[in-house]
Amino acid sequence: FHLYRSCKEILESDPYVVDEDNLSLWFFCDIELMGYMKGIELYPKGKDIIVDSKNQETYIYIFIEHYFVTSIVEHITFSQRFN
């Protein structure tokens, strides 16, 4: 539910607020993997791409895809090594 609410807030934000970098978001996120924090670029050179009103929908799409698909595939691939 938190993910939905966060994405909804980004999409409903005033474009001026988004474009002034008040969200402080980039195409990059930190994830916890086996007790360690790891930075992940959601898009090539994502740590250098600031989310703005022109790319906020793309950011949401890529972030959700990472959260529900990419990260799960990584966990499944990792666990299959032990079978």
Sequence and secondary structure as in RCSB ss.txt:
>XXXX:A:sequence
FHLYRSCKEILESDPYVVDEDNLSLWFFCDIELMGYMKGIELYPKGKDIIVDSKNQETYIYIFIEHYFVTSIVEH
ITFSQRFN
>XXXX:A:secstr
 HHHHHHHHHHHS HHHHHTT S  BSEEEEEETTEEEEEESSTTGGG B  TTTHHHHHHHHHHIIIIIHHHHH
HHHHHTT 
